[in-house]
Each structure stands twice: as structure tokens, then as C-alpha cells.
Amino acid sequence: MTQRVRHGAAAFILLLIAFVLVGERAAAVDYTTPIPLPELTADTYFGEQGGLYPGGQNTPPAGYLAELDAVANNLANEPQVVVLSLGMSMMQNASNGFMQAGYASGPGVNPAFTFINGAIGSKQQNWVDPNNSVWNRGTQALAGAGLNASQVDVVFYHNAWAGPSSEPFPQHAVTMKNSAQITLDIIHDKYPNVSLILVTNRHYALSATSKHPEPWAYEEGFSWKWLIEERIDCTADCGAPVAWLANQWVPSWANEPQYYVSDGLHLSPGPGGGQYASAEIWHNAMSTTSYIAPWYLAGPSPTATNTAVPTQTQTPTSTPTGPTPTATSTPSPSSTPTVTPTAEFTSTPTATAVCPRDWCPPWWSYLPTVGKGN
């Protein structure tokens, strides 16, 4: 065998090995322990593909993104952009934090941006009846700002069931998705000029038990993903586009008990609390997403990434720390949170999982166990 032939054979073998290794890494993995949707991407959780958008992607399909960007550009030219948040206490918590941390107004924020907190505590996913009193909260909040329903341009919506579902996954997430679609239909009726609806998933449930603990809190993230996918596939009488506001399910919050009040569910107020941490997630996503930044930020918008993913840097080999908002303005919220934080919290961090493969998602070390399907 000549030297050239030997070298050629060796190169072929190396190429074959590289192909096999890349193929192994690219093969989809089916997890049985929650992985954040933006990290799950083309992999699956109990057979359901991750990513915030179809195909395991974290950005909308090109055609739908163009539709979203067109709406954003129109809103950017409006003299006033009225944004109304609707939902249960967790949305109320996050909205309060968004305002109190100074992200709803002040330097860097479009002066036309007008944020109204219309969320209300103790009102889980019961927003399927247009005559239910839950809708009065938004009306009252708008009136308090001298506005009315016809002036609402954008709605932020999030909700969840009051407790764990008796249905297994993915059935309970499908049920939630169908319920949320009814709510969105009512939103279109009550706010006839709404041009964009942004949704978010639940934050990590620290130690909640009777009220929507893990993994239900995580699994309902698929409800919003699928709701958006249905809107993407719609071809007639579709209403306003629906997209992600932000991914709020961050498992490193398991090591941040100060983000919660004593029930391990609701978010604690003030700097260093969960309401401010949630507000920073919103702000980071809104500032870097092309269908939000043009009407949210003052002046020229930066190059957008359309990820709707928290920009906090997570280092799997170290204990993550909570975000520290730098905003100093503290506008008064439209409502007072219905929960009261306790003075002290006791943290019991979970053990670090060992990755059994040559590659694992960055969030792996925050999870106690991870299962791999056949």
C-alpha cells in the first residue's frame, strides 16, 4: 500500500468518526425532567419538542416574524402605545415589579409607552367567561389612567390553573392551551383595536404544593408554545398576532428563595426580590426582540435577537445569583400585591446532576435528575 493510499484511508476513517460523533450529538434526546424550552430546542420532553417556536426554534418563522415586525413598526410611530397586562396574581406580581423597578418609564423607555397593570390576584384561568368580574379590573385600571378599552394596543397575558391537573402531560397542557384560546378570543372582543398579544409562561415554582407546583408549572409552558403555533398556522380570521413576551421558567431560581414569599409560589417585592427579577427578564427580552423593542425603547432600537429568552448569564458549575436591577425610578403601581414577604427564608439547594453524555444543555447542573428516553 502506498503512502498516499495509507494517508487517504486514515483521512477517511477520521472523517467517518467525526460524522458519527456529530450525528450522536445531533440526535434528539427525550428528557423526563424539565429543561427550559429555549434550551430544549429540538430535543423533547416526554415526546414533545422544545423551543419557543415551531421546529425547536427560539425565533418565529420568517413569514410570521415579518408580520410581527410590521405591527411593531406601526406601533413605534404611534403617539401613545397602551399596554395592558391581564391575568392572575403572578402576572400582577411581575407587572408591579416591572413598574417599581423603573422599566415601564424613565430613561431609555419610549415616552409613548404606557403600561397599565390590569392583572388581579386569586383569579386563575377563569377568564373564559366574558361576563366574569375579572374583566372589570382592566376596565378600572384603564379608567384610572384616563384611558378606555378602545385605546389598548398591546396585551400581556399569563394565567394558570389553580392547582395540579389530574390529567397527565401533555393532555393537561393541551386543555390549558384550549382554555387560553377562549381567553384570547374574549380579549379581541373587549379590546377591539389590540394589535399584538404577548404571552409568558410561569416562573419556577419553588416550594408550592397545592397551587400549581412543579412540574405542572413547567409543563404549562408548552400550552403557550402551542397556542402561538396555532396562531402561526392560522390563515383566516386570525386576530392579532400572538408571540412570546419572555420565557420566565428559570430553574436556577431553585437556589433563590429570596425571590419568593413564604408560600414558595408568589414573588417577593422590592429590590432583590422575585418581582424585580421577573421585571429584569421582561426588560431584557423586550429590549432585544425586534417585534417589541421598536415601540418599547426610546430612540433607535438595537439589533434584535427575537429570542424572548432571559439574558442572565448562567454558569452551570457555580451557584447563580439573582439579578440586580439598576433602575432608580419607582413609579407607583396600579395595584398592591396581595402577598406579604416574610423576613427570612431557608434555602435547600438541589444536588448537582452529573451529565451522562459528552454534551448536555447549560441548565443541566441546576436539575436534580435527568432522564433519557429510549
Secondary structure, 3 states (H helix, E strand, C coil): CCHHHHHHHHHHHHHHHHHHHHHHHHCCCEECCCCCHHHHCCCEECCEECCCEHHHECCCCHHHHHHHHHHHHHHHCCCCEEEEEEECHHHHHHHHHHHHCCCCCCCCECCCEEEEECCCCCCCCCCCCCCCCHHHHHHHHHHHCCCCHHHEEEEEEECCCCCCCCCCCCHHHHHHHHHHHHHHHHHHHHCCCCCEEEEECCCCCCCCCCCCCCCHHHHCHHHHHHHHHHHHHCCCCCCCCEEEEECCCCHHHHHCHHHECCCCCCECCCCCCHHHHHHHHHHHHHHCCCCCHHHHECCCCCCCCCCCCCCCCCCCCCCCCCCCCCCCCCCCCCCCCCCCCCCCCCCCCCCCCCCCCCCCCHHHHHCCCCCECC
